[in-house]
Amino acid sequence: MSDPIYVIGHRNPDTDAICAAIGYASYLRLVREDEVIAACCGEINARTNWVLRLAGAEAPKLLLDVRPTAAIVCRRDVLTASSDETFLSVYRKMLENNFRSIPVVNADHKLIGMPTIQEMAQLFLPSESNHKAANREVRTSVKNMVIALGGTLIGDTTQVEAVEDLILVVAASSEETSRDRAKQFPPRQLVLVTGDRPEIHTLALELGVRCLVVTGGFMPQESLLQEAKEKGICVIVAPQDTASASQLIRFSRPIGEAAHEYLSFTSRTPLREIIHVVQNSHQPLFPVIDEETGSLQGVFSKSDLVEVPRTKLVLVDHNEFSQAVAGADEAEIIEVIDHHRLSGNLRTKEPVRFINEPVGSTSTIVGIMYRMRSMTPDKSTAICLCAGLISDTLNLTSPTTTNTDREILAWLAGVGGIDAAQFVKDFFAAGSLLREATPARAIEGDRKVFEENGWRISISQIEEMGLDEFWKKQAELHAALVSLCAAHNLHFACLMVTDITAHHSVLLVAGDKRVETAIDVDYHERSPQIYDMPGVVSRKKQLFPYLSNLVGKLTPP
């Protein structure tokens, strides 16, 4: 199945944005074979939640950011190496699978390192150092040496899994030379490697070395093995010759002990932040870490960034990126269904279906599309679309209302089996945003920003059954508007509180005094920063055009 298509409204979604998304997603599922999901990019208000409960509809999927991230491009079916695997094992695994790099993880699947094939080859070579033991040092365990050699462990077989700092000495010279060489180092760090030389075997017991490696598959005398066990000396019988066995012991280091620095990204890191960093890196493979668990989620290479999958979106009830979900400008816009003015910087890479009708709500347009195909929405969807239409037209009383809205509402009410008059009463009584939310949250509930003549202005609207709650909180609401201006670099912000029972609004303002002075010419200042607006109930058709025209005449800020 292809990637899902998300139908989503604007930020701070109102009832029409939520219900139109639900209705249009349902419509698309009937006319397309794709997976279509209704989504939202903000908190659902109390009235809309009441509608969803009444309709028995599932709330839209919360989608706050659709920017492509590291999680989208990473490959999750990844072959990994465990931190206790030997260099040799990991190196062979990389060669067998033609890997340039491999993630090394611990028992909790947390990333330890990202060794490359080149780094592995370099680690096999002795380091340059004046320290006499530098080329002999190997950090490994007896168990790892047995595994790397494919040998047999006898003698003392306790504590063989502990990783230790050991010193490798090859006893290929005379007994005296081997003795002198071995005595330069602490005996319990010595790994003495030799062939079928009983005198060196005896020397190992005499010195009390950590481990004796007998090469060529030769088995030491039984009496020596018993003494080794009593003295706590491990004996490994290896099938290789001495030179090969020595190299394999070097390669027995656990890979987790030599983890290098590496570049990684969290699962939510936007690709926009990744691309430049990756381009300048020589790392062949980049791990992605799950932000919640800290474990390895997957890996990606530079080639995975060539064709990045984009989230497919249908935008409803808005037509500009400033109102859209974060990252919409990096998504694949499939369609736009709206009833507002054309504005903003919405651009697409491919032609899209763009429907913009001068009706009272986007839910009306969705209803029209059902009827154009002679289709009928299910009862739940019809109830949602009724709510979106009633909300945006204030039950067909807003100046944005058209005959089409009236016709579609009557049809949807019949399909949904609702009493429109009672539904309206219950819907607007379902919740007071001013009573239930903080002033800051109330202002964000249905807020839109526009720019005109250099002015950046925010308009919020709240619909209430009466203005009692507003008068109780006017001071806190004004303080919230002032904070909003500072936080979002706005020149002016206002809140229109509409009394749906009286068909009347009050406007609370904050910001540049020049705008407030201009408003004072046209509307009565009821109290400081509060203006009466009788008959003004529509932000889209009444308040917005008024403010747009007003600031267009002012000197740009």
C-alpha positions in Angstrom: 0.0 0.0 0.0 1.2 3.5 -0.8 1.9 6.1 1.9 -1.2 7.5 3.5 -2.8 10.9 2.5 -3.5 13.2 5.4 -6.5 15.6 5.2 -5.7 18.4 7.6 -7.0 21.8 8.6 -5.2 24.9 9.8 -3.3 25.4 13.1 -5.5 26.2 16.1 -8.3 24.3 14.4 -11.9 25.4 14.8 -14.9 23.1 14.3 -15.1 23.6 10.5 -11.4 22.7 10.1 -11.8 19.5 12.1 -15.1 18.4 10.6 -14.2 19.3 7.1 -11.1 17.1 7.4 -13.2 14.2 8.8 -15.8 14.6 6.0 -13.3 15.0 3.1 -11.2 12.1 4.3 -14.3 9.9 4.4 -15.2 11.2 0.9 -11.7 10.4 -0.5 -11.7 6.9 1.0 -14.8 6.2 -1.1 -13.4 7.6 -4.4 -9.8 6.6 -4.1 -8.0 3.4 -3.3 -5.4 5.2 -1.2 -5.3 5.1 2.6 -6.7 8.5 3.7 -6.5 9.7 7.3 -8.2 12.8 8.8 -5.6 14.8 10.8 -5.3 18.0 12.9 -2.4 20.2 13.9 -3.7 21.5 17.2 -5.9 20.9 20.2 -9.6 20.1 19.6 -11.9 22.5 21.5 -14.7 21.6 23.8 -17.5 22.2 21.2 -15.8 20.1 18.6 -15.2 17.3 21.1 -18.9 17.4 21.9 -19.7 17.0 18.2 -17.3 14.0 17.9 -18.9 12.3 20.8 -22.4 12.9 19.5 -21.4 11.6 16.0 -19.5 8.7 17.4 -16.6 9.8 15.2 -12.9 9.2 16.0 -10.8 12.2 16.7 -8.4 13.1 13.8 -4.8 12.0 14.1 -2.7 14.7 15.8 0.0 15.8 13.3 2.1 18.7 14.6 5.0 18.5 12.1 5.2 16.8 8.7 8.8 17.8 7.9 10.7 14.8 6.6 13.0 13.5 9.3 15.8 11.0 9.8 13.2 8.4 10.8 11.5 8.6 7.4 14.7 7.9 5.4 16.4 5.4 7.6 16.4 1.6 6.9 15.2 -0.3 9.9 16.1 -3.8 8.9 19.7 -3.4 9.8 22.4 -6.1 10.4 24.2 -5.1 13.6 27.2 -6.4 15.6 27.1 -6.9 19.3 29.6 -5.0 21.4 31.2 -8.3 22.7 31.9 -9.7 19.3 35.5 -9.9 18.3 37.2 -7.6 15.7 37.7 -10.7 13.5 34.0 -11.7 13.7 32.8 -8.2 12.8 35.4 -7.8 10.1 34.3 -11.1 8.5 30.6 -10.1 8.8 31.3 -6.8 6.9 33.2 -8.6 4.2 30.6 -11.3 3.7 27.8 -8.7 3.4 29.9 -6.1 1.4 29.3 -3.5 4.1 31.4 -0.4 4.4 30.3 0.2 8.0 28.2 -1.6 10.6 26.4 -0.5 13.8 27.7 -2.0 17.0 25.2 -2.2 19.8 25.0 -3.4 23.4 22.5 -5.8 24.9 19.9 -3.0 25.2 20.3 -2.2 21.4 22.0 1.1 22.3 24.6 2.2 19.8 28.3 1.8 20.8 30.0 2.6 17.5 30.0 2.7 13.7 33.3 1.1 12.6 34.1 1.3 8.9 36.0 -1.4 7.0 38.9 1.0 6.7 39.0 1.7 10.4 38.9 -2.1 11.1 41.9 -2.7 8.8 43.8 0.1 10.6 43.0 -1.3 14.0 44.5 -4.6 13.0 47.9 -2.9 12.5 50.2 -2.3 15.5 50.2 1.3 16.7 53.3 3.5 16.6 54.7 4.0 20.0 58.0 4.1 21.9 56.4 2.2 24.8 58.1 -1.2 24.8 54.7 -3.0 25.3 52.6 -1.0 22.9 52.8 -3.5 20.0 52.2 -6.3 22.3 49.2 -4.9 24.2 45.8 -6.4 23.4 42.6 -5.8 25.4 40.5 -9.0 25.2 39.2 -11.9 27.2 40.4 -15.6 27.3 37.0 -16.6 25.9 37.4 -14.2 22.9 40.9 -15.7 22.2 39.4 -19.2 22.2 36.7 -18.1 19.8 39.1 -16.3 17.4 41.5 -19.2 17.4 38.8 -21.9 17.2 40.8 -23.5 19.9 40.3 -25.7 23.0 40.4 -24.2 26.5 41.9 -26.4 29.2 43.8 -25.7 32.5 42.1 -23.0 34.6 38.7 -22.3 32.9 37.3 -19.8 35.5 36.9 -16.0 34.9 37.5 -16.4 31.2 34.8 -13.9 30.0 36.4 -10.8 31.7 38.0 -8.3 29.3 41.5 -7.6 30.5 44.6 -5.6 29.4 46.9 -8.4 28.3 50.4 -8.5 26.8 51.2 -10.8 24.0 54.7 -12.5 24.0 55.7 -15.0 21.3 58.2 -17.5 22.7 59.9 -18.4 19.4 63.5 -17.9 20.6 65.6 -19.9 23.1 64.4 -20.6 26.5 66.7 -18.0 28.1 65.7 -15.3 25.6 62.0 -16.1 26.0 62.5 -15.9 29.8 64.2 -12.5 29.7 61.6 -11.1 27.3 58.7 -12.4 29.4 60.1 -11.1 32.7 59.9 -7.5 31.4 56.1 -7.6 32.0 53.7 -8.4 34.8 53.2 -12.2 34.7 49.4 -12.1 35.3 49.1 -9.9 32.1 51.1 -12.3 29.9 49.7 -14.4 27.1 52.6 -16.6 26.1 52.4 -18.1 22.6 54.5 -21.1 21.6 54.5 -24.4 19.7 55.4 -27.9 20.8 58.1 -26.7 23.3 57.7 -28.4 26.7 60.5 -26.2 28.2 58.4 -23.0 27.3 55.4 -24.7 28.7 57.2 -25.2 32.0 58.5 -21.6 31.9 54.9 -20.4 31.6 54.0 -22.3 34.8 57.1 -21.1 36.5 56.3 -17.4 35.7 52.6 -17.8 36.5 51.3 -16.2 33.2 47.7 -15.4 32.6 47.4 -17.7 29.6 49.6 -20.2 27.7 48.7 -20.6 24.0 50.1 -23.8 22.5 49.9 -23.7 18.7 49.9 -26.3 15.9 47.3 -28.3 17.7 49.8 -29.9 20.1 48.5 -31.0 23.4 50.7 -30.3 26.5 51.4 -33.1 29.0 48.6 -34.0 31.3 50.7 -33.2 34.4 51.3 -29.7 33.1 47.6 -29.1 32.5 46.8 -30.2 36.0 49.5 -27.9 37.4 48.2 -25.0 35.3 44.7 -25.6 36.7 46.1 -25.5 40.2 48.0 -22.2 39.5 45.0 -20.5 37.8 46.7 -20.5 34.4 44.5 -20.8 31.3 45.8 -23.1 28.5 44.5 -22.7 24.9 45.4 -25.4 22.3 45.2 -23.6 18.9 45.2 -25.4 15.5 47.2 -22.6 13.8 50.9 -22.0 13.6 52.4 -19.5 16.0 52.5 -16.5 13.6 48.8 -17.0 12.6 47.7 -17.6 16.2 49.4 -14.4 17.3 47.6 -12.3 14.7 44.2 -13.9 15.5 44.7 -13.1 19.2 45.2 -9.4 18.2 41.9 -9.7 16.3 40.1 -11.1 19.3 39.6 -7.7 20.9 35.8 -7.1 21.5 34.7 -4.5 19.0 32.9 -2.5 21.8 36.3 -1.8 23.4 37.4 0.2 20.3 34.4 2.3 19.4 35.3 5.4 17.5 33.4 8.7 17.5 30.6 8.8 15.0 27.9 11.1 13.6 24.4 10.2 14.5 20.9 11.8 14.4 17.8 11.4 16.4 14.6 10.1 14.8 13.0 13.5 14.7 15.9 15.5 13.3 14.6 17.3 10.2 16.3 16.4 7.0 16.8 20.0 6.3 19.3 20.1 9.2 20.9 16.8 8.2 21.7 17.2 4.5 24.5 19.8 4.9 26.1 18.0 7.7 26.1 14.7 5.9 27.5 16.1 2.7 30.6 17.2 4.5 31.2 13.9 6.3 33.3 11.0 5.2 31.2 8.6 7.2 29.5 6.1 4.9 26.6 5.2 7.1 24.6 7.3 9.5 22.7 5.9 12.5 19.3 7.1 13.6 18.6 7.0 17.3 15.0 6.7 18.7 14.3 9.8 20.8 12.1 7.9 23.2 14.2 4.8 24.0 17.7 5.9 23.0 18.1 2.7 21.0 19.2 2.3 17.4 16.2 2.8 15.0 18.0 2.4 11.7 20.6 3.7 9.4 20.8 5.7 6.2 23.4 6.6 3.6 23.9 9.7 1.5 22.1 8.0 -1.4 19.0 7.7 0.7 18.7 11.5 0.7 18.4 11.8 -3.1 14.7 10.9 -3.3 13.2 11.7 0.0 9.6 10.6 0.6 7.3 13.5 1.3 4.2 13.4 3.4 1.0 13.7 1.3 -1.4 16.4 2.4 -4.8 17.6 1.5 -5.2 21.1 3.0 -8.8 22.0 4.1 -10.1 25.3 5.4 -6.9 27.3 4.6 -4.7 27.9 1.6 -1.5 29.4 3.0 1.7 27.9 4.6 1.6 30.4 7.5 -1.6 28.6 8.7 -0.6 25.1 7.7 0.9 22.3 9.8 4.7 22.8 10.4 6.6 21.4 7.4 3.7 21.7 4.9 6.1 23.6 2.5 8.2 20.4 2.4 5.3 18.0 2.0 3.5 16.9 -1.2 0.3 18.9 -1.4 -2.3 16.8 -3.2 -5.4 19.1 -3.0 -6.6 22.3 -1.4 -10.2 22.7 -0.4 -11.1 26.2 1.1 -13.5 29.1 1.3 -11.2 31.9 2.4 -9.4 34.6 0.3 -6.3 33.6 -1.6 -3.2 34.7 0.2 0.2 33.7 1.5 2.9 31.9 -0.3 1.4 28.5 -1.1 3.3 26.9 -4.0 3.4 23.3 -5.2 5.9 21.4 -7.3 3.1 19.7 -9.3 -0.4 20.7 -10.5 -3.0 20.1 -7.7 -6.7 20.2 -7.4 -7.6 23.6 -5.9 -11.2 24.3 -4.9 -12.1 27.6 -3.4 -15.8 28.4 -3.1 -17.3 31.6 -1.7 -19.5 29.8 0.7 -19.9 30.0 4.5 -17.8 26.9 5.4 -15.4 24.3 4.0 -17.9 21.6 5.3 -20.3 23.1 2.8 -17.9 22.4 0.0 -17.4 18.8 1.1 -21.1 18.3 1.1 -21.3 19.7 -2.4 -18.7 17.2 -3.5 -20.7 14.3 -2.1 -23.8 15.5 -4.0 -21.9 16.0 -7.3 -21.0 12.3 -7.2 -24.5 11.3 -6.1 -23.0 10.0 -2.9 -24.4 10.1 0.6 -22.1 10.4 3.6 -22.7 8.1 6.5 -24.6 9.4 9.5 -21.5 10.1 11.6 -19.9 12.1 8.8 -23.1 14.0 8.1 -23.4 15.1 11.7 -19.8 16.3 11.7 -20.3 18.3 8.5 -23.5 19.8 9.9 -21.4 21.0 12.9 -18.7 22.5 10.7 -21.3 24.4 8.6 -23.3 25.6 11.6 -20.2 26.7 13.5 -18.7 28.8 10.6 -22.0 30.4 9.6 -23.2 30.9 13.2 -26.2 28.8 12.2 -26.7 30.5 8.9 -26.7 34.0 10.4 -23.2 35.1 9.4 -22.9 37.5 6.4 -20.8 34.8 4.8 -23.9 32.5 4.5 -25.1 31.6 1.0 -28.2 29.8 -0.3 -25.9 26.9 -1.0 -25.0 26.7 2.7 -28.7 26.6 3.6 -29.4 23.9 1.0 -26.5 21.7 2.1 -27.3 22.1 5.8 -30.9 20.9 5.3 -29.7 17.9 3.3 -27.0 16.9 5.8 -29.3 17.4 8.8 -31.7 14.9 7.1 -28.9 12.4 6.5 -27.6 12.8 10.1 -31.1 12.5 11.5 -30.7 15.6 13.7 -33.0 18.4 14.8 -31.1 21.4 13.5 -32.6 23.9 15.9 -31.9 21.7 19.0 -28.4 20.8 17.6 -27.5 24.5 17.4 -28.6 25.2 20.9 -26.7 22.2 22.3 -23.6 22.9 20.2 -23.1 26.5 21.3 -23.9 25.5 24.9 -21.3 22.7 24.8 -18.4 24.7 26.1 -17.2 28.2 26.9 -13.6 28.7 25.9 -13.3 31.7 28.1 -14.6 29.8 31.1 -12.6 26.6 30.6 -9.2 27.8 29.2 -6.5 30.1 30.3 -6.5 33.5 28.7 -3.4 32.6 26.6 -5.0 29.3 25.4 -8.3 31.0 24.7 -6.6 33.5 22.4 -4.8 30.6 20.6 -8.0 28.6 20.2 -8.9 30.2 16.8 -6.2 32.6 15.8 -5.0 33.7 12.4 -2.2 36.0 11.3 -2.0 38.2 8.2 0.5 40.7 6.8 -0.6 43.8 5.0 1.4 46.9 4.0 4.3 45.7 6.2 2.0 45.2 9.2 1.9 41.8 10.9 -1.4 41.4 12.7 -3.1 38.6 14.6 -6.9 38.1 14.8 -8.4 35.7 17.3 -12.1 35.0 17.6 -14.1 33.4 20.3 -17.9 32.7 20.1 -19.8 32.8 23.4 -23.4 32.7 24.5 -23.2 36.1 26.2 -20.2 38.2 27.3 -20.2 37.5 31.0 -17.0 35.5 30.9 -15.3 38.1 28.8 -15.9 40.9 31.3 -14.6 38.7 34.1 -11.3 38.1 32.3 -10.8 41.2 30.2 -7.6 42.3 32.0 -6.0 38.9 31.8 -7.0 38.6 28.1 -5.4 41.9 27.4 -2.2 40.9 29.1 -2.2 37.7 27.0 -2.5 39.7 23.8 0.5 41.9 24.9 2.5 38.8 25.5 1.4 37.3 22.2 2.7 40.4 20.3 6.1 40.1 22.0 6.4 36.3 21.5 5.5 36.4 17.8 6.9 39.7 16.8 3.5 41.1 16.0 2.7 44.8 15.4 -0.9 44.4 16.5 -3.1 41.7 18.0 -6.8 41.6 18.7 -9.5 39.3 20.1 -13.1 39.4 18.7 -15.5 37.9 21.2 -18.8 37.3 19.5 -22.1 37.0 21.4 -24.0 34.6 19.2 -27.3 35.2 21.0 -27.1 39.0 20.4 -25.3 39.0 17.0 -22.8 41.4 18.5 -19.0 41.4 19.1 -16.5 43.3 21.2 -13.0 43.8 20.1 -10.1 43.7 22.6 -6.8 45.2 21.1 -3.1 45.4 22.0 0.0 46.6 20.2 0.7 49.7 18.0 -1.4 52.6 19.1 -1.8 53.9 15.5 -4.0 51.0 14.7 -6.1 51.5 17.8 -6.5 55.2 17.1 -7.7 54.4 13.6 -10.3 51.8 15.0 -11.5 54.5 17.4 -12.7 56.6 14.5 -15.2 53.9 13.4 -16.2 52.1 16.5 -17.2 53.2 20.1 -14.5 52.6 22.7 -16.5 50.9 25.4 -13.5 50.9 27.8 -9.8 51.1 27.4 -8.7 48.8 24.5 -12.2 47.4 24.1 -14.5 48.4 21.2 -18.2 47.7 20.5 -18.8 46.2 17.1 -22.6 45.8 16.7 -23.5 43.4 13.9 -19.9 42.3 13.3 -19.8 38.5 13.7 -17.6 37.3 10.8 -13.8 37.5 11.0 -13.4 36.5 7.4 -16.0 38.8 5.8 -16.2 41.7 8.2 -13.3 42.1 10.6 -10.5 41.0 8.4 -11.4 43.2 5.4 -11.9 46.1 7.7 -8.5 45.8 9.4 -6.8 45.0 6.1 -8.2 48.2 4.6 -7.4 50.2 7.7 -3.6 49.3 7.9 -3.3 49.7 4.2 -3.9 53.4 4.7 -1.3 53.7 7.5 2.4 54.3 7.2 4.2 50.9 7.2 5.7 50.2 10.7 
